[in-house]
Amino acid sequence: MTQILVTGATGNVGREVVTQLVSAGVPVRAFVRDALTTRLPEGVEIAAGDLSEPETLERALSGITTVFLVWPFLTSEGAPAVLATIAGSARRLVYLSSSGVDDNAERQTDPIYRLHADMESLITASGLEWTILRADTIASNALGWAGQIRQDGVVRGPDIAPTAVVHQADVAAVAARVLTGDGHVGARYVLTGPQVVSRADQVRMIGEAIGRPLRFEKVPVETARERMLADGRPPALVEALLASTRRPRSDLITSTVEEITGRPARTFREWAADHAADFR
Ligand SMILES: NC(=O)c1ccc[n+]([C@@H]2O[C@H](COP(=O)([O-])OP(=O)(O)OC[C@H]3O[C@@H](n4cnc5c(N)ncnc54)[C@H](OP(=O)(O)O)[C@@H]3O)[C@@H](O)[C@H]2O)c1
């Protein structure tokens, strides 16, 4: 079996991709920024580098034919060089995109959706054999509430319209199948969870998982902006995050996770049970 290069390997989704590939006996090389402190499952080869320095990626690609790509930036500016580097060595690319990409929109207004639309255009023109995974909101975003939950049991933040939040393990399970199986070249898979949930629902379900009543308290966008800027977050990131408050509710639920992995997509309640320890 050929070795797979996983980028974003220390992140919520990438770490799961690594873990699931290793469990399936697939050789993995993880592309990480901090090789000294990174802890990944035994047997994973570590390649140090940074996606903003394509020459570091070139070294990591030696002998690799298949790449899992996570794009951690707010613009696609550096992507042509990264994709050319990948195409110079590998053949297959699986990209983690967003379910918000609209094939009918000329130019998407939401900065994160626009980023992924731009990335997809570059990838489909790259000459690589691509597969695109368009994930809905990923459940692990809720880990960002852990501090507030532990402190006073109230999650305060801007509200985002309900969507079918997807467990990162399900995104990773699809990625693992697509990275190692045939028949997925040129496919765009939209991955959702099985239920549409609001932020208030998510907070309540985490409370049920840890046996404490919790609640979500909506904060006006202006207040959220001031707090995020005061925390030192870059203005472009703050605006991209706040743009998600203008997204409409999405009732889209797909069966793609089950079709590809053979098991139904996990509910947010299951995610909360899996992560109860993170909130206690
Ligand atoms: N969150 C959602 O709801 C959602 C929905 C749809 C799609 N997505 C896409 O999914 C991606 C992954 O999500 P996630 O939750 O797994 O993200 P995450 O936990 O924030 O992980 C990001 C990963 O990217 C790495 N990284 C950051 N900057 C890098 C750089 N300059 N060079 C190389 N690696 C770098 C990080 O490594 P370090 O440990 O070194 O920081 C980390 O491993 C997102 O970036 C987004 O594009 C997210």
The ligand as an SDF file (V2000), in Angstrom:
LIG
                    3D

 48 52  0  0  0  0  0  0  0  0999 V2000
  -14.6860   24.0770   10.8310 N   0  0  0  0  0  0  0  0  0  0  0  0
  -15.6670   23.9040    9.9690 C   0  0  0  0  0  0  0  0  0  0  0  0
  -16.8640   23.9890   10.2950 O   0  0  0  0  0  0  0  0  0  0  0  0
  -15.3110   23.5940    8.5350 C   0  0  0  0  0  0  0  0  0  0  0  0
  -16.3350   23.2860    7.6350 C   0  0  0  0  0  0  0  0  0  0  0  0
  -15.9810   22.9740    6.3170 C   0  0  0  0  0  0  0  0  0  0  0  0
  -14.6330   22.9590    5.9270 C   0  0  0  0  0  0  0  0  0  0  0  0
  -13.6730   23.2660    6.8400 N   0  0  0  0  0  0  0  0  0  0  0  0
  -12.2570   23.2180    6.4120 C   0  0  0  0  0  0  0  0  0  0  0  0
  -11.6240   22.2070    7.1670 O   0  0  0  0  0  0  0  0  0  0  0  0
  -10.3140   22.6260    7.5040 C   0  0  0  0  0  0  0  0  0  0  0  0
   -9.8110   21.8280    8.6960 C   0  0  0  0  0  0  0  0  0  0  0  0
  -10.6550   22.0340    9.7930 O   0  0  0  0  0  0  0  0  0  0  0  0
  -10.1270   21.6590   11.2260 P   0  0  0  0  0  0  0  0  0  0  0  0
  -11.2450   21.9100   12.1770 O   0  0  0  0  0  0  0  0  0  0  0  0
   -9.4690   20.3260   11.1980 O   0  0  0  0  0  0  0  0  0  0  0  0
   -9.0120   22.8030   11.4290 O   0  0  0  0  0  0  0  0  0  0  0  0
   -7.9800   22.9650   12.6170 P   0  0  0  0  0  0  0  0  0  0  0  0
   -8.3020   22.0430   13.7360 O   0  0  0  0  0  0  0  0  0  0  0  0
   -7.8820   24.4320   12.8700 O   0  0  0  0  0  0  0  0  0  0  0  0
   -6.6120   22.4690   11.9690 O   0  0  0  0  0  0  0  0  0  0  0  0
   -5.8800   23.2350   11.0590 C   0  0  0  0  0  0  0  0  0  0  0  0
   -4.6320   22.4650   10.7020 C   0  0  0  0  0  0  0  0  0  0  0  0
   -3.8850   23.2020    9.7280 O   0  0  0  0  0  0  0  0  0  0  0  0
   -2.5470   23.3000   10.1920 C   0  0  0  0  0  0  0  0  0  0  0  0
   -1.9330   24.5270    9.6980 N   0  0  0  0  0  0  0  0  0  0  0  0
   -2.2350   25.7980   10.0370 C   0  0  0  0  0  0  0  0  0  0  0  0
   -1.4440   26.6590    9.3820 N   0  0  0  0  0  0  0  0  0  0  0  0
   -0.6000   25.9030    8.6320 C   0  0  0  0  0  0  0  0  0  0  0  0
    0.4530   26.2050    7.7400 C   0  0  0  0  0  0  0  0  0  0  0  0
    0.8410   27.4680    7.4970 N   0  0  0  0  0  0  0  0  0  0  0  0
    1.1080   25.1710    7.1390 N   0  0  0  0  0  0  0  0  0  0  0  0
    0.7650   23.8910    7.3920 C   0  0  0  0  0  0  0  0  0  0  0  0
   -0.2410   23.5400    8.2130 N   0  0  0  0  0  0  0  0  0  0  0  0
   -0.9140   24.5380    8.8260 C   0  0  0  0  0  0  0  0  0  0  0  0
   -2.6450   23.2920   11.6950 C   0  0  0  0  0  0  0  0  0  0  0  0
   -1.3890   22.9350   12.2270 O   0  0  0  0  0  0  0  0  0  0  0  0
   -0.7790   23.5410   13.5950 P   0  0  0  0  0  0  0  0  0  0  0  0
   -1.0510   22.4950   14.6370 O   0  0  0  0  0  0  0  0  0  0  0  0
    0.6520   23.7130   13.2950 O   0  0  0  0  0  0  0  0  0  0  0  0
   -1.5100   24.8420   13.8610 O   0  0  0  0  0  0  0  0  0  0  0  0
   -3.6960   22.2230   11.9000 C   0  0  0  0  0  0  0  0  0  0  0  0
   -3.1380   20.9420   11.7740 O   0  0  0  0  0  0  0  0  0  0  0  0
  -10.4740   24.1380    7.7320 C   0  0  0  0  0  0  0  0  0  0  0  0
   -9.2410   24.7880    7.5500 O   0  0  0  0  0  0  0  0  0  0  0  0
  -11.4810   24.5270    6.6820 C   0  0  0  0  0  0  0  0  0  0  0  0
  -10.7740   24.8630    5.5140 O   0  0  0  0  0  0  0  0  0  0  0  0
  -13.9760   23.5660    8.1370 C   0  0  0  0  0  0  0  0  0  0  0  0
  1  2  1  0
  2  3  2  0
  2  4  1  0
  4  5  1  0
  4 48  2  0
  5  6  2  0
  6  7  1  0
  7  8  2  0
  8  9  1  0
  8 48  1  0
  9 10  1  0
  9 46  1  0
 10 11  1  0
 11 12  1  0
 11 44  1  0
 12 13  1  0
 13 14  1  0
 14 15  2  0
 14 16  1  0
 14 17  1  0
 17 18  1  0
 18 19  2  0
 18 20  1  0
 18 21  1  0
 21 22  1  0
 22 23  1  0
 23 24  1  0
 23 42  1  0
 24 25  1  0
 25 26  1  0
 25 36  1  0
 26 27  1  0
 26 35  1  0
 27 28  2  0
 28 29  1  0
 29 30  1  0
 29 35  2  0
 30 31  1  0
 30 32  2  0
 32 33  1  0
 33 34  2  0
 34 35  1  0
 36 37  1  0
 36 42  1  0
 37 38  1  0
 38 39  2  0
 38 40  1  0
 38 41  1  0
 42 43  1  0
 44 45  1  0
 44 46  1  0
 46 47  1  0
M  CHG  2   8   1  16  -1
M  END
$$$$
